């Protein structure tokens, strides 16, 4: 799963022949530099900024996603829309020892071809699972692709809000089983160790406001992450469960994000749900997150003392590989929220989560539509004191007071 994954492109970049049903990578094909600069100097209406940190076992899946994009709408060189990609990919899903240069390239249509024009090549020692690299990339985008509208799509592994310093065996395996190294979002795999990116630090590194962020990574539709990013972007698309390695639906991605009336984010979600037999997704309005926090704060003020006594099996969970993601609304109900408190929470959630979708099952996990809010949260447990302490320091917990 994804994203039990990540994305790639060979740093010696290429053009995709889009005149065939299945485009293939062909040798480097770059435009005249003066022609490229003239196109960039005109400025842009909308820029889709993709971050493909795929130096890991998702390399082939993320490369396939880029290939899929070429089958749909791709802006031409002189269009007022642009797709720019940061790509760091291993040679294969299992080769994590051969150094590869991260690159930035612009994807555009040129007649019958899709051109991937390399704009910057990083040194091989640059880590793609680093907030400083994200910041450098976005500053490059702002300088080279001036626009008043930027959207950001990151594709990689993810484990929601759980920070990189949480160790797999730190709770002595008392019911908390991790089959993959814990992190937040993004991993660069290596022979001796994996490097993970803290999603909180990534959010702090983003140097300008974004119209939206799409997390094509597991478990990122948790309220803890949404609250971190409430002032970073206007909207978030993410999944409260894991995401299969195929990721989102990329054939229609650009046409949805460059729609005439503005980004059609709901259509992005619906395309994903239509394309996958096992999936969940939510579209979050960040301007409404504080309303959800206020409703949850009232519930916690009155009922938080019961949290350690909750039986986790009574709450809708999103746990397949992991064991600490539960439905936000359902947890509040089981915590003991009154009908009035639940009504206030439901009203806030209906304004904040403007689209949610789920198949009846995510793999073997039953998703009850009556208990699916689109947002997950952490459930503190007596046998997870280390994770409880880490959760207590999150902005979300400090806002609602679940753990004092």
Long-range contacts (C-beta under 8 A, 24 or more apart in sequence): 1-218, 1-242, 1-243, 1-244, 1-245, 1-320, 1-321, 2-58, 2-61, 2-155, 2-156, 2-157, 2-158, 2-216, 2-217, 2-218, 2-242, 2-243, 2-244, 2-245, 2-247, 3-58, 3-61, 3-155, 3-156, 3-157, 3-158, 3-216, 3-217, 3-218, 3-242, 3-243, 3-245, 3-247, 4-58, 4-157, 4-180, 4-218, 4-242, 4-243, 4-244, 4-245, 4-321, 5-54, 5-56, 5-57, 5-58, 5-59, 5-61, 5-62, 5-155, 5-156, 5-157, 5-245, 5-247, 6-52, 6-53, 6-54, 6-55, 6-56, 6-57, 6-58, 6-59, 6-61, 6-62, 6-89, 6-155, 6-156, 6-157, 6-186, 6-187, 7-50, 7-52, 7-53, 7-54, 7-58, 7-59, 7-61, 7-62, 7-63, 7-65, 7-66, 7-87, 7-89, 7-155, 7-156, 8-52, 8-54, 8-55, 8-59, 8-60, 8-62, 8-63, 8-66, 8-87, 8-88, 8-89, 8-90, 9-52, 9-63, 9-66, 9-85, 9-87, 9-89, 9-103, 9-105, 9-116, 10-89, 11-87, 11-100, 11-101, 11-102, 11-103, 11-118, 11-121, 12-118, 13-103, 13-105, 13-116, 13-117, 13-118, 14-116, 15-110, 15-113, 15-114, 15-115, 15-116, 16-67, 16-70, 16-113, 16-114, 16-115, 16-116, 17-112, 17-113, 17-114, 18-70, 18-71, 18-74, 18-109, 18-112, 18-113, 18-114, 19-112, 19-113, 22-67, 23-67, 23-70, 23-71, 23-114, 28-118, 29-113, 29-115, 30-115, 30-117, 30-118, 31-77, 31-110, 31-115, 31-117, 35-77, 36-77, 36-117, 39-77, 39-78, 40-144, 40-145, 42-78, 42-80, 43-80, 43-146, 43-147, 44-80, 44-81, 44-82, 44-145, 44-146, 44-147, 45-80, 45-81, 45-147, 45-148, 45-149, 46-80, 46-81, 46-82, 46-147, 46-149, 46-150, 46-151, 46-257, 46-258, 46-263, 47-81, 47-82, 47-83, 47-84, 47-141, 47-145, 47-147, 47-149, 47-150, 47-151, 48-81, 48-82, 48-83, 48-84, 48-151, 48-153, 48-254, 48-257, 48-258, 49-84, 49-86, 49-137, 49-138, 49-141, 49-150, 49-151, 49-152, 49-153, 50-83, 50-84, 50-85, 50-86, 50-152, 50-153, 50-154, 50-155, 51-86, 51-134, 51-137, 51-152, 51-153, 51-154, 51-155, 51-156, 52-85, 52-86, 52-87, 52-88, 52-89, 52-155, 52-156, 53-86, 53-88, 53-128, 53-129, 53-154, 53-155, 53-156, 53-186, 53-187, 53-188, 53-197, 54-87, 54-88, 54-89, 54-90, 54-128, 54-155, 54-156, 55-88, 55-89, 55-90, 55-96, 55-100, 55-128, 55-188, 55-189, 56-90, 56-93, 56-96, 56-156, 56-157, 56-187, 56-188, 56-189, 56-194, 57-93, 57-94, 57-189, 58-93, 58-155, 58-156, 58-157, 58-245, 59-89, 59-90, 59-91, 59-92, 59-93, 60-92, 60-93, 61-245, 61-246, 61-247, 62-89, 62-155, 62-156, 62-247, 63-89, 64-246, 65-155, 65-216, 65-246, 65-247, 65-248, 65-250, 66-107, 66-250, 68-249, 68-250, 68-251, 69-107, 69-250, 69-251, 69-253, 69-254, 70-107, 70-114, 71-251, 72-250, 72-251, 72-252, 72-253, 72-254, 72-255, 73-254, 73-255, 73-258, 74-107, 74-108, 74-109, 74-114, 74-254, 75-108, 75-109, 75-254, 75-258, 76-108, 76-109, 76-110, 77-108, 77-109, 77-110, 77-115, 79-108, 81-258, 82-106, 82-108, 82-145, 82-147, 83-107, 83-108, 83-254, 84-119, 84-141, 84-145, 85-116, 86-128, 86-133, 86-137, 88-122, 88-126, 88-128, 88-188, 90-189, 96-189, 96-190, 96-191, 97-190, 97-191, 99-124, 99-125, 100-124, 101-126, 102-126, 102-128, 102-133, 104-137, 104-140, 119-144, 127-188, 127-195, 128-186, 128-188, 129-156, 129-186, 129-187, 129-188, 129-195, 129-196, 129-197, 130-195, 130-197, 131-197, 131-198, 131-201, 131-202, 131-204, 131-205, 132-205, 134-197, 134-202, 134-205, 134-206, 135-205, 135-206, 135-207, 138-206, 138-207, 138-208, 139-207, 142-207, 142-208, 149-211, 150-208, 150-210, 150-211, 151-210, 151-211, 151-212, 151-213, 151-214, 151-257, 151-263, 152-206, 152-210, 152-212, 152-213, 152-214, 152-233, 153-213, 153-214, 153-216, 153-253, 154-185, 154-186, 154-213, 154-214, 154-215, 154-216, 154-217, 155-216, 155-217, 155-247, 155-248, 156-185, 156-186, 156-187, 156-216, 156-217, 157-183, 157-185, 157-186, 157-187, 157-217, 157-218, 158-183, 158-184, 158-185, 158-186, 158-199, 158-215, 158-217, 158-218, 158-219, 158-220, 159-183, 159-184, 159-185, 159-218, 159-219, 159-322, 160-184, 160-199, 160-218, 160-219, 160-220, 160-222, 160-224, 160-225, 160-325, 160-376, 161-199, 161-200, 161-222, 161-224, 161-225, 161-228, 161-378, 161-391, 161-394, 161-396, 162-322, 162-324, 162-387, 162-390, 163-198, 163-200, 163-390, 164-196, 164-197, 164-198, 165-390, 166-386, 166-387, 166-390, 170-386, 170-387, 171-383, 171-384, 171-385, 171-386, 171-387, 174-383, 174-384, 175-323, 175-381, 175-383, 176-323, 176-324, 176-381, 176-383, 176-384, 176-387, 177-322, 177-323, 178-321, 178-322, 178-323, 179-321, 180-321, 184-225, 185-215, 185-217, 185-220, 186-217, 199-225, 199-228, 200-228, 203-228, 203-229, 203-232, 206-232, 209-233, 209-234, 210-234, 211-235, 211-263, 212-236, 212-237, 212-263, 212-265, 213-237, 214-238, 214-248, 214-268, 215-239, 216-243, 216-247, 216-248, 217-243, 218-242, 218-243, 218-321, 219-318, 219-322, 219-325, 219-376, 221-280, 221-281, 221-282, 221-284, 221-374, 221-375, 221-376, 222-325, 222-375, 222-376, 222-377, 222-378, 223-289, 223-292, 223-296, 223-328, 223-375, 223-376, 223-377, 223-396, 224-377, 224-378, 224-391, 224-394, 224-395, 224-396, 224-397, 226-284, 226-286, 226-289, 226-375, 227-289, 227-293, 227-394, 227-395, 227-396, 227-399, 228-394, 228-395, 228-396, 229-286, 230-286, 230-287, 230-289, 230-290, 231-286, 232-286, 233-286, 234-285, 234-286, 234-287, 235-265, 235-283, 235-284, 235-285, 235-286, 236-282, 236-283, 236-284, 236-286, 237-265, 237-268, 237-269, 237-281, 237-282, 237-283, 237-284, 238-281, 238-282, 238-284, 239-279, 239-280, 239-281, 239-282, 240-280, 240-282, 240-318, 240-325, 240-327, 240-374, 240-375, 240-376, 241-279, 241-280, 241-318, 241-320, 241-325, 241-362, 241-365, 241-367, 242-320, 242-321, 242-362, 243-279, 244-276, 244-278, 244-279, 246-275, 246-276, 248-272, 249-274, 249-275, 249-276, 265-355, 266-354, 266-355, 269-355, 269-357, 270-355, 270-357, 272-357, 273-357, 273-359, 276-359, 277-359, 278-359, 278-361, 278-362, 278-363, 279-357, 279-358, 279-359, 279-362, 280-318, 280-356, 280-357, 280-358, 280-359, 280-362, 280-367, 280-372, 280-374, 281-355, 281-356, 281-357, 281-358, 281-374, 282-353, 282-355, 282-356, 282-357, 282-374, 282-375, 283-353, 283-354, 283-355, 283-356, 284-352, 284-353, 284-354, 284-374, 284-375, 285-351, 285-352, 285-353, 285-354, 288-348, 288-351, 288-352, 289-352, 291-348, 291-351, 291-352, 292-328, 292-345, 292-348, 292-349, 292-352, 292-375, 293-396, 293-399, 293-400, 294-348, 295-341, 295-344, 295-345, 295-347, 295-348, 295-349, 296-328, 296-332, 296-345, 296-400, 296-402, 297-399, 297-400, 297-401, 298-341, 298-344, 299-332, 299-335, 299-337, 299-341, 299-345, 300-335, 300-400, 300-401, 300-402, 301-401, 302-336, 302-337, 302-338, 302-341, 303-335, 303-336, 303-337, 304-335, 304-401, 304-402, 304-403, 304-404, 306-335, 306-336, 307-335, 307-379, 307-380, 307-402, 307-403, 308-380, 308-381, 308-382, 310-334, 310-335, 310-379, 312-379, 312-381, 315-379, 316-367, 316-368, 316-371, 316-372, 317-365, 318-362, 318-365, 318-376, 319-365, 320-362, 320-363, 320-364, 320-365, 324-378, 324-379, 324-381, 324-384, 324-387, 325-376, 325-377, 325-378, 326-376, 326-377, 326-378, 326-379, 327-371, 327-372, 327-373, 327-375, 327-376, 327-377, 328-373, 328-375, 328-376, 328-377, 329-371, 329-373, 329-375, 330-371, 330-373, 331-377, 331-379, 349-373, 349-374, 349-375
